[in-house]
């Protein structure tokens, strides 16, 4: 089973878990504006593609399988924050009729492509100013990218503008409330023991909580926001409609 039910509400968790969550939120509020609300460039871009991104394992393929119902019949799918192109490649493999439009602000990923058969178009642009017409895509996906956006409400409003009526946006982000076992599963896949050790306290713990992104999505005009959690990786998915 790819997705598990939501865990206990915060106020019902043990005191230790509440304290851990509180510390994570404080870390996030302090580090977020300084470290994370910007694209990967230079050494960080290379490090992420070569060492950190492999920690997600087969997540891209599993997400695509879970997205079959939402992307059935889609012809144009936007990948926001495409990075090294791993999500685009999985989309093209899983959905042979789909054209993937990759949006990526980092110049270091300008040459990355999702497929070699012309089905992928990569545009260098910011999430807050998408160079696409209104209602021009059938759906949008974003995997571990929304945390790097400076103005999340504006970016989510842009997704709502370019996704056609009846379409969806599927936002996947690291979960600061994820169980330790799922954090460890990702850390073991990181190709550096130093980065793997830092993954939990400096990356997951400082990620934007689902409630925060859900609130931003509603502020951006999305009416239906639902959450699913991954069984393997420390991520949640918000389905926006």
N, C-alpha and C positions, 0 to 999 in steps of 0.2 A: 504493500500500500504506500503510495507516494506521500500522501498528506495525512497528518494526524489531527485529531480534534484539538481545539484550543485548550490550554492548560487552565489550572485554577486561576480565578481572578487574583490580582495582586494582593488585595486585602485579606485573602484567605491563606496566603502562603506563610510558612514558618517565619519567625522573626529574623532568623539569619538570612533567609532569602530576600526578605524585604530590605534589610540593611545592605545586602550586596547590590540589589537593584538601585537603591538610593545612591550608593557610591558611583555606580555606572552612570546614572543620570547626571550627577555632578561633574564627572569626568567629561561626559559628552558636552555639557553646556560650556565647559572651559576650553576643551580642545577643538571642538567642532569648527568654530570660525577660523582657527589658525591653521589647522592641518588638513582638513578634509573637504572644505567647500571650494575645491579647485580641481581641475583635471590633472592626470598624471603627465608629467613632462620630464624630459631628460633621463637621468638615472632611474627615477621612480617609475617611469613608463617601461623601461627595459626590465627593471626588477619585477614589476607586477606581471608582465607577460611571461617572463622566463621562469620565475620562481614562485610567485604568489598565486597566480590564476590556476595553476594545476591543482591547487588544494581543493577546488570545487569538484574534482573528479568527473563523474558522468552527469552532473546536475543539468547541463544544457540539454542533453538528450532526454533526460527524464522530464524536464519541464515541457519540452516539445510534445512528448506523448500526453502529458496532462492537459496541454492546450489544444488538443485535436478538436474538441467540440467548439471552443471559442474561435478557432481559426479555420474551421471547415468552410470552404467556399471563399476564403479571403484571397485576394489577388495582390494587394500591396500591404506589406507589414513594415512598420517603422521600428527600428531597433535604436532606442535612445541610449547614448553612452556606449557605443559599440566596442570601444577599446580595440583589442587585438583581433576581433572578428569571430570569436568562438561561437557566440550565440547565432550570428548570421549563418555560419556554416551548418549548424544543426538545423536551423529553420529551413534552409534550402534542401537539406537531405530529407527532412521529415515531410515537407510540403512541396512537392515537385512543381506545382503551378504558381508558387508564390514568388513575387519580386520583393526583395528586402532592401529597404532604404535605411542605410546606416547613418546615424548622426553622431559625430565625434568631434569635440572641440580641440583635442590635443594634436599638435602638428607631428608628434612622434608616432602616431598611429595612422597617418595620412595614407600610407600605402597598404595597410591591412585590408584584406578583402574577405568576404564571407563565402564566395564561390568563384570558380574560374570560368563559368559559362555565360557570363554577362547578366546574370540574374540579380546581382548586387550592385547598388549604387551607393557610394560613400560620399557624404557631404560634410565638410568641416563647418560646424556651426555650434552655437550655444543652445542649450535646451530652452532658454528663456526667449529665444528668437528663432524659431524654426523656419527655414526657407521653403516652406510648403504652403500650398493653397488650403483654404478651409475645406474640411470634409474630403481630403484627398487620399486618405489611407483607410483601409478596412479595420485595422487594429494596430496597437502599439505595444511593444514590450520594452522592459528596462531591467537589466539584471546587475545588481550591485553597483548602480551608477547614480541613483538619485541623491545619495549622501554627498556626492561631489558637486552638486548644483548649488550655486550661491543663493538663488531665489527660488525655493521649491514651489511655492504657490504659483508663481508666474510660469514655471516650467510645466506644472501639471495643468494649468489653464491652457497653455499652448498645445499640450497633448489633446485636451478636450476640443480645441479648435480644429485640429487637423484630422482627428478621427471622425469618420462619418457617423451620422445618427444611427444608433443601433449597434455601433462597434464598441470595442472594449479596449482598455489599457491594462496591462498585466505588469505590475511593479514588484520586483523581487529584491529584497534587501536583507542584509545581515541583521540578526535578531539579538539585541543585547540581553534578552530574557531567555535565550536558548539554553537547554540543559548542557551541563559540562561534557557529557558524552558526545554530543553533536559538535561542540566546539573542538574537542580533541580529535574527532574524525577528520575535520578539515585540516587541523594543524599537522596531522601526520602526513597529509598530502603535499604540504608546502615543501619546496625543494631547498630548504635552508633551515637548519635546526634553530638558528637565532631568530629568524622571522617566524618560524613555527611557535617558538616560545612566547614571542611578543603578540601573536595573533589574538589570543583571548583577552588579555588585559588592555591592549592598546588599539585593537581594531574592532573586535566584536563589542566589547563593553562600552565603546564610545559611539556605536552606530545609532542612528535615529530610531527610537522605538516605533512600533507599528501605529500606536495611537497618535503619535505626532504626525506621521505621514498621512494617516487617514484624515486627520483634522485639516491638513493642508489640502488634501484632495477635495474635501467637501467645500472648503473655502474657494477652491478653484472652479466649483460648479458641478463636480461629479456627484450624482445623487445616490447611487448605489455603491457602497464600499464594503466588500466582504474579504475575510482573511482566511488563509490556509497556511499550515506549517509543514515544513519538509521533515520527513522521518530521519534523514541521513545528515543533511547539512544544517548549520545553524542559520537558517534563513526563513523568512516569512514571505508570503505572496499576498498582495492586495489586488483584488480584481475590481477595477473601476468601470462603472457603466452608467 
